[in-house]
Amino acid sequence: MKDLLSKEWNDDSVIVPSHKNEQFQSQGNKLKVIVPTTLTNNQFGLYEIEMEANARGPKLHYHKHIDETFIIHQGILTVLTAKGEVTAEAGTVIHIPKFSVHGYNNNSDGIVKMTMIFNPGFDREDFFRNMYQMLDKAPHDLSAFQRLYLQNDSYSLNCDDLIPLLK
């Protein structure tokens, strides 16, 4: 029996020290990579987001291959859906399956902190890395943002208004 069990388990646990977390910041948003997709064989990615007061996030979009889950830890997030806006306060969990139209903003006067999970991961930190670099360049190239979105399973409902700039 012992030989049988030893063939079932492994020691592939992933431990990511906090000093190794890659971070991005621009336009009132901070993103920290907690578990990069490279460590999960692209099965999922785990991120922390902090949004300043009145910061804009992504406008309405959807993914064909990715589910997203948000866990709100602090503040009030305004979630954009095909049906309208919904406010989500601390403790709220938001699950967004593939093909579900969504976006979000911080329309409040306080900070919003949340955890975001992508499943599968699809190298999402590479998307964030490129997006945050593009946000720091002016003027903003709308066609470059459109290409970045399409290359990373993000399909905007309004391709003329997809750059997440401060309000």
Secondary structure, 3 states (H helix, E strand, C coil): CHHHHHCCCCCCCCCCCHHHCCEEEECCEEEEEEECHHHCCCCCEEEEEEECCCCECCCCEECCCCEEEEEEEECEEEEEECCEEEEEECCCEEEECCCCCEEEECCCCCCEEEEEEEECCCCHHHHHHHHHHHHCCCCCCHHHHHHHHHHCCCEECCCCCCCCCCC
